[in-house]
């Protein structure tokens, strides 16, 4: 192995040395003007070359570089030199044949197909590029309605392409001649023939000594992790809207910009400022001088340190993927019935610092690898589960029973009014310790004739059993729908809506990336979703809203904000991915982000203690919907996992209209005594909220015990 490594290293060094020799010879040829030093009669061409500024790095919260740059080389044409060269068509023909032999693609913006029958491809280009083509046509006074085949023929005659060349060969050379002439008609920057040329191909192409073809140093994005693809984002060329925005900021039209994720969100920090270099050359290609235009020296972009912890991100992604594979594997998941989870699809998990809003991890399943995205493009786009789709904050779902803490808070923090059903005006809608009996089905008649939703436990036992008498804590523990139907029955929708809003449900989270907002169940959302009589708000909607159904649709990220706000007794922080920004050399602090409180909702100590106790019972007491997921009760103090960290949680099972198994949601925060971290997990068609609870275990261990991913998978082959 060592011998192979040495051989490879020696080979690479040899190739690099060869490239430098060839390039030095090329520069020598170009830079020697006259042996007698007389340049008075030499025609000089001045060209301005755009010098790309290096893009800033993207780092995690611990300073690990997630996305950086590697040095690369571009092959760039000086159009003055090649246009003045004798036998330029033959030079270009030879160059293109060599590129074809090497399998190297070059840039060609002539909006006509490369093969017969020639057709226009203007629709594939931005308005700016279309405009450049029109300028080219106007400059030659050519008919704008000419067909593509006739235009190729005219260009063939204009550029004196040999008759012996095939139509495709002629078209290829014409494409280059078009690029050169376009620079004379417009103020486009130098023509980048090939970007990011590898060392072997660079050496082979330089050997051709093509006039005007120069090597420019550059950088390309390099990914140091296969994780966090949905939030790191990728680069790409500009469309019309991008160009309209960025040309005002000095971008060149062929500049690469962030198209998604952090690359897009932090573009202003990362991009830097491109420079401009004035090159003076003779018509033979001799470089007389090169100097930066005054005030146009390239400035590298700033580095962005995010809130992401890449270790926790890795663990979250791997745990999510492993869990989804278990749920969809009939050898592991042996559930029978209508809702099994075997048809599970996508999922997402958000990990957040409860008291700052900082996002430690944001994972969406399935995912992809940014480093191999181009190679995997066809496979990714053909996947029915759409790996490119970020479910963490790009999709909205009914929260199911995870919404019940919001319902409880609304009931305990509001009093009866004249708009309520039953109760004494001025008295609390629900008082701590009050018992509500689960009869198995909702049996209020006034305004609810024919509407009798049942408790799931009552339904599953075919009417043979109910939860009986319940206080709020135990209602959360067993997730009794009837208890919360009753609370919804007692309240107005405005009470529930205002409380849910305070928790950040159906509200922008504040993240720097584009997110879906979703909506809460209320009179307005009902009207927006339906027409006619179906748009009218009714008591049944209010009751269903109380258990997280009706029109409630939230993102997993909003559920994480909700869990954090529960942990903070009503204090809601702006969610953020940004920690700080430093200069390109890391020495100067450019920007530092600080926690920002968005809202503060009044939640009494009694109310807080009630739902915290109930959420704690979910994972510690017999009958709790997530007890088995966390190892089950082991002593009077609750589970000994992980390291006696006191986790408070709630599961949620959500019905939907797309068919198949129910969706599953899970939220938690820990430790109970002084919450530091909040987690939200959502799975499409996973059948139960408890199905997603095991994903939280390795994440909590990673955070509180600082363990690595290899140490955390304790739930292998464990479904419930």
N, C-alpha and C positions, 0 to 999 in steps of 0.2 A: 504493500500500500504506500509506504513511504517513498519507494522508488518511483511509483506511478505519479505521486504528487510532485516529486522533484522534476520528473520528465515533463509533466504538464506545465509546471512553472517555467522551466527552461524554454519550452516551446512558446509560451505566451510572451516571455521576454524577448525571444528571437523575433517573433512577429512584430512586437512593438518597435524593436530596433529597426527592422526592415521598413516599417511604415515611416518612421522618423527620417531615415536615410532618403527614402523616396520623396518625402515631402520636402526635405531640405534641398534635394536636387531640384525639385520643382520650383521652390522659392528662389534658389540660386539662378535658375533659368529666367525667372520672371523679374528678378531684381537687378540683374546686370544690364545696364542701359547701353552704354557705349564705352568701349575700352579707352577712348580718348577723353571720356567724361563730358563730351559736348552734347547737351540735350536741348539746345536752343530751337532746333527744328523738329523736335519730338512733339507730336500731338498728345495732350494729356486729357484723360477722361476723369471726371470727379463723380464718384458714386457714394451714396450714403448707405451704410450697412447697419441694420438693426442688430445690436448686441443684447442678447437675452439676459435679463437679470436672473440669477439663481433664485428659485422659489424657496420660501422658508420651510423649516421642518415642522412636523406635527408630532407632539410628544404626549405621553400619558402623564398622570399627576406625579409620578415618581421620577420623571426625567428620561424615561425610555423612549428612544426615537421610534415612532410607529411608521412614519412616512418621511423619507428624506430624498436626497438626490444622488445620483451617480454621474460621474463625468462621461460625456459622450461626444461624438463628432458628427457634424452635419456636412454634407457636400452642398456647396452654395455656388451659383453661377454669377459671375460678373457679366451682365448681358452686353456691355459695350465691347468687351474683349471677344466673346464668342461671335458676335455679329460682324466684327471686322476681320475675322479669321478666314483665310482661304480654305476651301474644301470643308466648310463648317457642317454641311449636311453629312459628309462622310464621317467626320468626327462624331457627330451625334448618333449616326446609325451604328457605328462601332460601339459607342458607349451604351446604347440601348440593348444591343445584342449581348454585351457583357453582363448587363443587369439581368436580362432574361436568363442567361446561363447560370448566374449566381442565385436566381430566385429572389432578387431584390426589387421591391416596388418603389416607384418614384411618384412624385406629385405631378399631376396633370389636371389643370383646371379648364381645359377646353371643353365646353359643354356639349360634346358629341361622343357617342359610343366609340369604343376602341376597335370594334369589328363591324363588318357589314352585316345587314344593311344599316348604313349610318343613320342615326336618329339623334335628335336633340335630347339633352338631359338637363335642361335648364331648371326644371322643378327640383332637382337634387341639390341645387346650390342656393345660397342665401341671396337676398335681394341685392346686396352689395356686389357679389360676384357676378350676378346677372347684369348689374349696371356696368361693370367693367367690360363685360363682353359687348354690350351695346356701344360703349365708348370705342372699343376696337373697331366695330362695324362702321360707326359714323366716321371715324378717322380715315377710313378707306372709301367712304361714300358707297358702301355696298348695300344692296337691297336687304332690309331687315326681315323680309318675308321669304328670303331664299331658302330652299330646302337644304337639309344637312348634307346629302350627297353632292349637290351642286356647290355648296360652300367648300367642302373638302377639295373638290376639283379646282375651284378658284384659288384656294390656298396652296394647292399643289403646284399650280402654275406660278403663283406669286413667289414661292420659295424655291422654284426650280428643282423640284424633287425628281430624280432620275426616273424615266419611264419604265426602267427594268424592275423597279421596286414594286412589291405587291401593295394593294390598297391598305392593308393593315400596317405594313412597314412605313408607308408614306404617312399614314395617320399618326403614328407614334412620333415621327420626327416633326411633323406639323405641330403637334402638341407642345413640343419644346420651343419651336420657333414662335408660336403664339405667346408663350410665357415671356420670352425675351422682348417681343414687340409690345406686349402689354405694359412692361416697365417703362417703355418710352412714351406711351400714351397717358399713363396714370402715374401717380406718385407712390405706387406700391413699393415695399421694401425689396431687397434682393431676393431672387428666386431660390428658395431652398429646394434643391433637387431631390435629395434623400436625407431623411432625419435618422439620427441614431444608427449610424453605420458601424457594424462590428469590425473588429480589427482585420480579419481575413478578407472581407469584402472591400474594406477601405484600401488595403494594399493592392488588391487586384485591379481596382478601378483607377487608382493613382498611376499605375503603370501605363495606362493608355495616354497620359499627358494631354488630356482634352483641354483646349484653350479656354481660359476663363473659369474653369472648375476649381474651386478653392475649398480648403478644409477650414471649418469654423468650429471651435470648441463650444460645447453646450452642456446641458444637463438634462436628465430625464428623471421622472419620479421613480423611486424605488421603495417597495413595501417591505418592512421588516417584520411583519406579522401576517398570518393568514386569517386573523380574527378581525372583528369590528368592521367588516366590509360595508355594511349598510350606513354606518355613521362616518367612517373615514372618507368615503366618496372617491370619485375619480375625475380625471381631466378630459377635456375635449375642446373641439373648435367652437367658434361662435356662430349662433344663428342671428337672424335679423334683430331680434330684441336685445340680444347680448351686445351686438355691434353698436346699436343705437346708444346703449348705456356706456360701454367701455371706450369708445372712440373719443369721448369727451375727457377721458382720464388718461389719454396718451397711449392706449394700447394699439398695436398694429393689428390689422385685420386677420392675420393668420396666427395670432397669439392663442395659446392654449389657456383655458380658464377652468376653474372648478365647476363641475356640472352637477354635483350632488354632495351630500354629507358635509363634513368639515371643509373640504376643498372649496365648496361653493359658499358656505356660510362665512368663512373667514378669508375669502378671496382678497379683500382690501388689505389685510395684514400680510398674507402669504405672498402676494404677487411680486412685490418689489417694483422697481422702476427700470424699464429697459433703457439702454444707452444707444447712442448713435455715433458711428465712426465714419469719418470722412476718408475715403480711400482715393488716392490719385494714382492712376495707372496709364501706361502708354497703350496704343492700340494693339501692340504685340502682347499685352498682358503684363508688362513690367510694372511692378509696384514701386512708385516713386516715394510715396509717403503714406502713413496711416496715423491718424490722430483723432481723438474724440472731439466731437463738436462741443463747443463751449457750453457748459452746464448740462451736458448729456452723457456724463459718465454713468454706467449702470450701477444701480443700488440694489443689493440683494434684499429679498423679502425678509420679513420678521418671522420668528419662530413662535408657534402657538402651542402652549402647554394646556392640555385639556384636563378635565376632571376625571377622565376614564382611568381606572386601574386595570391594566391589561391582563394581569393575573386573574383578577376577579372576572373580567370579560371572558377570558378563555374558559374558565370554569363554568360560567353561566351558559356559554354557547354549547360546550360539550355536554353539560348536564341536560340541557334542553333537548339536544339531538338524541342523546341516549334514551331519555324518557319517552320521546315520541316514537322511537323505534320499538321500545318495549310495549307501548300501548297498541301499536299497529301489528305486533307479532302475535299470531294466534297460538303459538307455542307457549307464550308467556301470559298473554291476556286470554283467559279462558272464560270470560264473562259470556253469558247467553242472554237473549232477550232482544228488545227493540233497540236499546241504547247500550252499546258495548264499547265504543271508542275505537273499534278496529278500522273505522273509516276516518280516523283523525287526519287532519291536514296540516295547517300551519300553527305556529305558536310564537310567543314573545315573552321576554322577561326584562324587567327594569329593576336596577338596584340603585338606591338613592341614599345619600346622607340626609337623615331626617331633619337635622337642625340647620342645614345650609342650602338645601336644594341641589347640591352637586350630584351629578349622575355618575356613578362608579362603573356601571355596566349597562349596556343597552343591546340586547340580542334579539334577532328575529330568525325564525326557522321556517323553511330551509334558507341557507345562506350560500355564499359563493366566495371565491378567492380572487381578490383584486389583482394579484400578481399574474394570474393565468386567465383573467376574464376574457381577453380577446380570443385566446385559443379555445376557451370553453363556451364561446358565445352561442353557437348553435345549440349545444346541449342545454344550456341554461334557459334560452328562450323557448325551447320545446317542452320544458318541464311544466306540467299542468299546475304545480303548486307555486309557480312564479317565484323563484329564489330572489329576484331583484326587488320584490315588494317588501317594504319595511313595515311589518305589522305592529311594531312597537309604538309608533305614533302616526302611522299612515292608515290605520284601519280602526273602525269603531265597532264596539260590540255591546250587547246588553250585559250589565255587570252581574246579574243574578243576585244571589244572597250576600255577596260582598257589600251590597248597598245597604244592608240592614242596620249597620251602625249609624249611618246617616239618618235613617228613619227613626231610630231610637233617640238620637240626639234631638231631632226635631220634636219628638213627642215629649221629651223631658224638659226642653228649654222653652216650650210654648204653652200657653194656657188656652182654655176654651174661650171661644168668642161666639158671637151670634151666628157666625158662618159655619161653625162646627156641627157635627152630628152628635147629639147627646152630651152629657156632662154638664157641669156647673160653670157658668161664665166666670172667668177669673181664676179658676182652679187649674193646676197642672194637668195636661193631657195624660201623662203617665208619671206616677210617682215611684221612686226607688222602692223595691220590695213588693210592689203590687202584684197580685197573682191574676193571671189570665188563663182561663181554662181552654185547652185545646179539645174541641168536640169532634174534630175530624174534618168538618166542613164549615164553610162560611155560611151562616144561617140568618143574616140580617135580611129582613124583608122590605123595609122602607126604601124604595128606590132601587132595590137590587133584585126584584122579582126575576127568577130564572137564572140568577148569577150566584152559583154556589161552588166556587173553587175549593178544592180539598187540600188537606195536608198531605204531603208526599208519603209520610209514614202511614197515615190512614189508608192511602191508596195502595201502597205496597203490601199492606197486610189484609187487603180486601175488606176493609172496614172492621177488622177484628181488634184494632188497637189504636190508641192515640198517645200523644205525649202527656196528656193529663194537665194538672195544674203546673204553671210555669211562672217563674220570675224572669226578668229580662236576661240575666246572665245565663240561665239554663236555656232560654229560647235561642240565644246566640250559639250556645254549645251544640245543640241538636239541630239548629237552623230550622225551627218550626215556622212554617209559613203562616199558620193560622194566627199565631201571636202577632205577627207583623201585619196581617190583613186587618186585625182589630185596630192596631195603631193607625194604619192608613184610613180606616173607616172613621176614626175619631178626629182626624185632622183635615185641614184644607190642603189642596195641592200647592197653594202659595207657601204654606209653612214648609212643606217638604222641599219645594223647589229652592227656596231661599237658603235652606240649610245645605242642600247639595251644592249650590253655587259657592257657598262659603268654603266647602271642602275642595273646590277647584274642579268639580265634575262638570263636564260640558263647557269648560272655560279654557282659554289659551294658557299653556303652562309657562310660557316665557322663554322656551328654548330657542336657540339661535338658528335652528334648522326649521324648514317648513313642516308644519304639522296639521293634521286634521283636528278640528275642535269638537265635533260631535254635537249632541244636544241632550237636554234633559226632558223628561216627561212633564209637560205642562200644556196649558191651553194653546199656546202659540205653536209648539212643535206638532201638536195634533192637527191643527189647521194646515200646517205646512206639508203634512204627510198625506192627508186625505181631503176629499171633496164632498160636498153635499152634506147629507145627514151624518155620514161617517166621520166628518170633521168635528162634530160636537163633542165636547168633553163630558164625561159621565163618571159616576161613582165607581164603576168597575175599573176605569183607568186609574183612578186614585189608589184603589186597593192593590192593583197589580204593580203600580209604581213603588209601593212600599216594600216589595220584595225584589226590586231591581229589574222589573220587566216593563211593560207598556212601551213608551217611546224612548226610554233611557238608552243612550248609545255613547259609550266613552272609549277612549284609547287606553291601552295598557299603561302608557305613561301617565295619563290622568289618574288611573287607579293607584299608581305609585305616589303621586302627589297627595291623593286622598289618604293613603296609609300614613304618609308623613305628617299630614295635618292632624289625623287622629292621634298620632304619637305625641304631637306638640300641643295637645289640648286646644286646638282651633287656630293655631298660628300657621299660616300657609306661606311657604317660601317660593320664590320664583325658581323654576327648574333651570339648570344651566349646564352646559358642556364646557364652558370656558373658565380656566383657572387664571392664566396670565399670559402676557405676550412679551417677548424679549427681542432685542436686536439680533441681527444675523450672526453676530459673534457671541451671543448669549451674555454680553457684559452689561447691557443697559436694559432696565425695566421700562417697557413701553406702555403697558397697561396691566393693571391688577384688578381682578374681579372680586367683588365682596358680596356676601349673602344679602339678599334683598327680600324683605317681608312684603308680600303682596296684599294680604288681608289678615285680620285677626277677628275670629268669631268667638262670641261669648259662650263658653262651655263651663258650667259649674264643676266644682271638685266632685260633687256627688255624681253628676252625669259621667264625668271622666272615669271615675272609679268603677262605675257600673259597667261601661262597655269594655274597659280594660280587663276587668275580672272575667267578663263573658268571653272575650277573645282568648284569654289565658286558658279558660276551661276547654276551649276548642281543641287545644293540643295536649292537655294534661289529664282530663277527667274521663272516666268511662262514658262512652256515648258521644264524645266529642268527634266532630266530623273529620278532624285531621290528627286524631290521637295516634292511630296506627302508623301514619306517615312519619311521625317523629319518634318512633320506637315504643310508644305506649307508656302508660303510667307504671312507674317502678317503685315509688314509695310515696309517703304522704306529702312530700315536697314536690312531687311531679317528676318528670323525666330527668335523667342525668345527662341529657344530651342537649346541645354540645357544651361540654364543660359547665353544666348547670346554667347556661344562658337561658334566661326567661323569655321565651318567644310568645308573642300575642298574635293570633292569626284568625282568619275567616276564610272559609271556602264558599264558592258560589257556582251553582249550576244554572245555565241560562238557556232557555228555549230560543229557537230561531226559526226562520221561515224557509231556509234553504234545504231542509230535509236531512235525514240521517241522525246521528247521535247529537246529544246536547253539547253546547260549549261548556268549558270549565274555567273558572277563575280562582285565584288564590292571592290573598294579600296578607302581609305580616309586618311586624316591626319588633325590634329587640335592642337591648334588654328592656323588660317591662319597667324596671325601676328608673331608668334614665335612657330613653330610646336614642340610639345612634344611627340605626340603619333601617330602611323600609324597603320592602320588595313587593312587586306585583308580577304575577305570572298569568298568562292567558293561553288557553289551548282551544283550537277550533275542532269541534266534534270529538272531544276526548271523553265525553259521557258524564264526567263528574268533576267538580272543583277539586275534590281530594286527589284526583288523578295527577294534578299538577303540583301538589304540595311537596312531593319528594325533591323537586328541583331546587327548592329553597335550602335543603340540608347542606349540600356541598358549598353553596354560596355563603351561608352563615358560618360554616367552619372556616372557610378561607378568610373571612373578614375577622372573626374573633380569635381564631387560633393560628392565623398566618400560615396555613398549610398550602401545599402545592396541589395542582389538579390531580396528580397521581394518587393522592392520599384520601380523596373525598368520596369516592363512589361506593358508599356502603349499602345502597339500595338495589344492587344488581338483582335482576329477576323478581323484584318486589313491585307489584302493581298497585296495591291499595295501602 
